[in-house]
């Protein structure tokens, strides 16, 4: 599919509902597709950038993402469907805050499930934003019958493998950008704008390469230590400093695994991270071979934890996913409760 086939300068088909979230680059709104009745998300550059005419860099990344995903339409796993894109001109009242300059919008299907880490603003309000990351990525003590332990990083590896064929890699796969549907195990990456070339025009490796992605996998999706012993520990997101710093993050992780108990898992993780630090993996296949051994051993270790007190703590923490807070997402809490034998609130 060509990117022009998705071009639609009208937003009238999508009835705007509410603001879902915003970051430094984008604002994201929920809307309803009036043709299908399904929920969608509408993205635009953050209005603070638009007002200063500083949004062109964000638009460049969005257009590049659109071009790549249209080129490989339906072939990039764990990505939600793009429905439309176009330009909001200075006289368009759609968002209710007319600007004196035009800007890009993108419309996508809304992801099923819940974010691995929810809004930091909600954490200030006391919501347990780190629950999904801890329950389903880092400490999968109980899982749906359809899901394997530590499947999430493998989903991201599959996505990256698909992108490599186009000469690109995707970074910033932080938990805020990943949705999970716990029963089916469906993983959706909701932000694919941080795309980088694997090689530059001369064929030399750029400063950013797959080792930056391997760091992200370990930083956010591989546990350091045993499962939490209290429910409160499940609420706190893991690895959430605002900026990824390649060398310092890796040295911190290596020190963490090296200073923990001398299990084969921790030793293997530290050795892999040393190779990442030295950018020593020839390709994603070589990394995946060692990573498979590591995640298989983690899964085996967690099978033992699943019959311990730690599993009861996991279930107590999972009860918090039945709170009304999570109903803002496309998440069926009653089905989740039935699947995991939780107590449905009255």
C-alpha positions in Angstrom: 0.0 0.0 0.0 1.2 3.5 -0.8 1.1 6.2 1.9 -1.1 8.3 -0.4 -3.9 5.7 -0.3 -4.4 6.5 3.4 -4.4 10.3 2.9 -7.6 11.9 4.1 -7.7 15.6 4.9 -11.0 15.3 6.7 -11.4 14.2 10.3 -15.2 14.3 10.1 -15.4 10.5 10.0 -13.9 10.3 13.5 -15.9 11.7 16.4 -13.5 13.1 19.0 -14.1 12.0 22.6 -11.4 12.8 25.1 -7.7 13.3 25.7 -6.0 10.0 26.4 -2.5 11.2 27.0 0.3 13.5 26.0 4.1 13.6 25.9 6.8 15.9 24.8 6.0 15.2 21.1 2.4 14.2 20.8 -1.1 14.5 22.0 -3.3 11.4 21.7 -7.2 11.5 21.8 -9.8 8.8 21.8 -12.4 8.9 19.0 -15.1 6.8 17.4 -15.0 5.8 13.8 -18.5 6.7 12.6 -18.2 4.2 9.7 -17.4 1.2 11.9 -18.4 2.2 15.4 -15.0 1.1 16.7 -12.7 3.2 19.0 -9.7 4.8 17.4 -6.9 7.1 18.5 -6.1 10.4 16.9 -2.6 11.7 17.2 -1.2 15.2 16.5 2.0 17.1 17.4 1.8 18.6 20.9 0.1 22.0 20.6 3.0 23.7 22.5 5.2 22.7 19.6 2.6 23.8 17.0 2.2 27.2 18.6 6.0 27.8 18.2 6.2 26.3 14.7 8.5 23.7 16.3 6.6 20.6 15.3 8.2 19.8 11.9 10.6 17.3 13.4 7.8 15.4 15.0 5.9 15.4 11.7 9.0 14.1 9.9 9.2 11.1 12.2 5.4 10.5 11.8 5.7 10.6 8.0 8.6 8.2 8.0 6.7 5.8 10.3 3.7 6.0 7.9 5.9 5.4 4.8 7.5 2.3 6.4 4.3 0.8 7.7 2.5 1.3 4.4 5.4 -0.3 2.5 5.2 -3.4 4.8 1.5 -3.3 5.2 0.3 -6.2 7.4 3.8 -7.6 7.7 5.0 -5.8 10.8 3.8 -7.8 13.9 2.4 -6.2 17.0 1.5 -2.9 15.3 -2.0 -1.5 15.3 -3.7 -0.6 12.0 -3.4 2.9 10.5 -6.7 4.2 9.3 -6.0 7.7 8.0 -3.6 10.7 8.0 -3.8 14.2 6.8 -3.3 17.9 7.6 -5.3 20.0 10.0 -5.3 23.5 8.5 -5.4 26.7 10.5 -9.2 27.1 10.2 -10.1 23.6 11.2 -12.0 23.6 14.6 -11.7 19.8 15.1 -9.5 20.0 18.2 -11.1 23.2 19.5 -7.9 25.2 19.6 -7.3 26.7 16.2 -3.7 27.5 15.5 -2.3 29.9 12.9 -0.3 27.1 11.2 -1.2 23.7 9.7 0.0 20.4 11.2 -0.3 16.6 10.7 -2.7 14.1 12.2 -2.7 10.3 12.2 -5.6 8.0 13.1 -5.0 4.4 14.2 -7.0 1.6 15.7 -7.1 1.8 19.4 -5.0 -1.0 21.1 -6.7 -3.7 23.1 -5.7 -4.2 26.7 -3.8 -2.0 29.0 -0.4 -0.2 28.9 2.4 -1.9 30.7 3.0 1.4 32.5 0.3 4.0 32.6 0.5 7.8 32.8 3.0 9.3 35.3 0.4 11.9 36.0 -1.8 9.1 37.3 0.9 7.9 39.6 0.8 11.3 41.3 -2.9 10.7 41.8 -2.1 7.4 43.6 -2.9 4.9 40.8 -0.7 1.7 40.6 0.6 2.5 37.1 3.4 -0.2 37.1 1.1 -3.1 37.7 0.9 -4.6 34.2 4.7 -4.4 33.7 5.3 -6.3 36.9 2.5 -8.8 36.6 2.9 -9.8 33.0 6.5 -8.9 31.9 8.8 -9.0 34.8 7.1 -11.4 37.2 4.7 -13.7 35.3 3.9 -16.0 38.1 0.4 -16.7 36.7 -0.5 -16.5 33.1 -3.3 -17.2 30.8 -3.3 -20.7 29.3 -2.6 -19.1 25.9 0.6 -17.3 27.0 4.1 -18.4 27.7 6.4 -16.9 30.4 8.6 -14.0 29.2 6.8 -13.9 25.8 6.8 -10.1 25.7 10.4 -9.5 24.9 10.2 -12.1 22.2 7.2 -10.3 20.6 9.5 -7.2 20.4 12.3 -9.2 18.9 9.8 -10.5 16.2 8.8 -6.9 15.5 12.4 -5.8 15.3 13.3 -8.7 13.0 10.5 -7.6 10.6 11.8 -4.0 10.5 15.5 -5.1 9.9 14.5 -6.4 6.5 13.7 -2.8 5.6 17.0 -1.5 6.9 15.4 0.1 10.0 15.3 -0.4 13.7 12.8 0.9 16.2 13.8 2.3 19.6 11.9 3.7 22.6 10.0 0.5 23.3 9.5 1.5 26.8 6.5 0.1 28.8 4.4 3.2 28.2 4.4 2.4 24.5 3.4 -1.2 24.9 -0.2 -2.5 25.4 -0.9 -6.1 26.6 -4.2 -8.0 26.5 -3.6 -10.4 29.4 -5.9 -13.2 28.4 -4.9 -13.6 24.7 -1.3 -12.3 25.3 -1.8 -9.8 22.4 1.0 -7.3 22.4 0.6 -3.9 20.6 3.3 -1.3 20.1 1.4 2.1 20.1 4.3 4.4 19.2 6.5 3.4 16.2 7.9 6.9 15.5 11.4 6.4 16.8 12.8 4.7 13.7 16.5 4.7 12.8 18.5 3.6 9.8 20.6 0.5 10.4 23.2 1.8 8.0 24.0 5.2 6.6 24.5 6.1 3.0 28.1 4.9 3.0 27.2 1.5 4.5 28.9 2.2 7.8 27.2 1.4 11.0 25.5 4.5 12.6 25.9 5.4 16.3 22.5 3.8 17.0 22.2 0.0 16.3 20.5 -3.1 17.6 22.6 -3.1 20.8 20.5 0.0 21.9 17.4 -2.2 21.4 19.0 -5.1 23.4 19.6 -2.6 26.3 15.9 -1.7 26.2 14.9 -5.4 26.4 16.9 -5.9 29.6 16.2 -2.5 31.1 12.4 -2.9 31.1 11.5 -6.6 30.5 14.0 -8.8 32.3 13.8 -9.1 36.1 16.7 -8.4 38.4 16.0 -10.4 41.6 13.2 -12.5 42.9 9.5 -11.7 42.6 8.1 -9.0 44.9 7.2 -10.0 48.5 4.6 -7.3 48.9 1.7 -6.0 46.8 3.0 -2.4 46.9 6.1 -3.5 45.0 4.0 -4.5 42.1 2.6 -1.0 41.8 6.0 0.7 41.1 7.2 0.7 37.5 10.7 -0.6 36.8 13.6 1.1 35.0 11.7 4.4 34.5 14.4 7.0 34.4 13.4 9.5 31.7 16.3 9.0 29.3 18.1 5.9 28.1 21.8 6.3 28.6 23.5 3.4 26.9 26.8 3.1 28.8 25.7 4.1 32.3 22.4 2.0 32.1 24.4 -1.0 31.0 27.0 -0.7 33.7 24.3 -0.3 36.3 22.5 -3.5 35.0 25.8 -5.4 34.9 26.6 -4.4 38.4 23.1 -5.3 39.6 23.3 -8.9 38.1 26.9 -9.3 39.2 26.2 -8.3 42.8 23.1 -10.4 43.1 23.3 -14.1 44.0 25.6 -16.1 41.7 22.9 -18.0 40.0 23.4 -19.2 36.4 20.7 -16.8 35.3 22.3 -13.7 36.8 25.8 -14.7 35.5 24.4 -15.3 32.0 22.5 -12.0 32.0 25.7 -10.1 33.1 27.7 -11.8 30.4 25.1 -10.9 27.7 25.1 -7.3 28.9 28.9 -7.1 28.7 28.5 -8.1 25.0 25.8 -5.5 24.5 28.0 -2.8 26.1 30.8 -3.7 23.7 28.4 -3.9 20.8 29.7 -7.4 20.2 26.7 -9.2 18.7 27.0 -9.8 15.0 23.3 -9.9 14.3 19.9 -10.4 16.0 20.1 -14.2 15.5 23.2 -14.4 17.6 21.6 -12.4 20.3 18.4 -14.4 20.2 20.2 -17.7 20.6 21.7 -16.7 23.9 18.5 -14.8 24.9 16.4 -18.0 24.4 18.6 -19.9 26.9 18.2 -17.0 29.4 14.4 -16.7 29.1 13.9 -20.5 29.2 15.9 -20.6 32.4 13.9 -17.7 33.8 10.6 -19.4 32.9 11.8 -22.6 34.7 12.7 -20.6 37.8 9.4 -18.9 37.8 7.5 -22.2 37.7 9.0 -22.9 41.1 7.9 -19.4 42.4 4.4 -20.1 41.1 3.8 -22.7 43.8 5.1 -20.4 46.6 3.8 -17.6 48.7 5.0 -15.2 45.9 2.1 -16.4 43.8 -0.4 -15.4 46.4 1.1 -11.9 46.5 0.9 -11.8 42.7 -2.8 -12.6 42.8 -3.4 -10.0 45.5 -1.7 -7.4 43.3 -3.7 -8.5 40.3 -6.9 -7.7 42.1 -6.1 -4.0 41.7 -6.6 -4.5 37.9 -10.3 -4.8 38.7 -10.4 -1.2 40.0 -12.4 1.3 37.9 -9.2 3.1 36.9 -8.4 0.4 34.3 -11.9 0.7 32.7 -10.6 3.7 30.7 -8.8 1.1 28.5 -10.2 -1.6 26.2 -9.9 -4.1 29.0 -12.6 -6.6 30.1 -12.0 -6.8 33.8 -14.6 -9.5 34.5 -13.1 -11.8 31.9 -9.7 -11.2 33.4 -11.0 -12.0 36.9 -12.6 -15.3 35.7 -9.4 -16.3 33.8 -7.2 -15.8 36.8 -9.7 -16.8 39.6 -9.9 -13.4 41.1 -12.7 -12.0 43.3 -15.0 -9.8 41.2 -16.0 -6.7 43.3 -19.7 -6.2 44.0 
